[in-house]
């Protein structure tokens, strides 16, 4: 039971880290119009997300992955809605 809680904690921390990187990159791209930075950022995010997906596929069941995906998507949408309404 304790190992499972640690597993969920690390997956949640990985998703939160990815979300923070996405927010920082979007902010950076909006402030500084850098074409090379955009490409490097997108490739970096693709690699990070692919590694998280691989870890999830090895550690979680299909139902658990679906729950993690929907919760991550929901939090991302809420953050972007709040961010765009107050800017």
C-alpha positions, 0 to 999 in steps of 0.5 A, a space after each residue: 500500500 505504501 509503495 502504491 502511494 509513493 508511485 502515485 506521488 511521483 507520477 503526480 510530481 512529474 505531471 506538475 513539473 511538466 505543467 509548470 514547464 509548459 506554463 513557463 515556456 508559453 510565458 517565455 514564448 509570449 514575451 520573447 519572440 524566439 523561433 529557435 527557443 520554440 523548437 527546442 521547447 517543443 522537442 524538450 516537452 515532447 521528450 519529457 511527456 513521452 518518458 512520463 507516458 512510458 513510466 505510466 504504461 509500465 507502472 499503472 493499469 489502463 484505468 489508473 492511466 485514464 484517471 491520471 490523464 483526465 485529472 491532468 487535463 482538467 487541471 491544465 484546462 482550469 489553469 489556462 482558463 483562469 490565466 486567460 480570464 485574468 490577463 
